Amino acid sequence: MKKIVCVFIMLIVVLAGCSQSTALIREVDSHKLNQKVKSFVDRNKSKNGIYLYSVAGEKEYFIVNA
C-alpha cells in the first residue's frame, strides 16, 4: 500500500513540474540587442554553428546560424 501511495505522489510531482507554460528559450529581435551582443553576432554571422553569449549576472543568448 505504501508503494502505491509513493508512486502516486511521485506521479503528481512529476506532472505538476511539467505544467509550466513559460518558454525558457525565445526568439529576440536583433534590433533590440545591446551593442556587445550585436558585435558578437556580427563576428560570427558568416560561420555556421551554435553559439552561447553569456556574461555573469546578465541575460544569456543562444545563437544558431545555419
C-alpha positions, 0 to 999 in steps of 0.5 A, a space after each residue: 500500500 505504501 508503494 502505491 501511495 509513493 508512486 502516486 505522489 511521485 506521479 503528481 510531482 512529476 506532472 505538476 513540474 511539467 505544467 509550466 507554460 513559460 518558454 525558457 528559450 525565445 526568439 529576440 529581435 536583433 534590433 533590440 540587442 545591446 551593442 556587445 551582443 550585436 558585435 558578437 553576432 556580427 563576428 560570427 554571422 558568416 560561420 555556421 554553428 551554435 553559439 552561447 553569449 553569456 556574461 555573469 549576472 546578465 541575460 544569456 543568448 543562444 545563437 544558431 546560424 545555419 
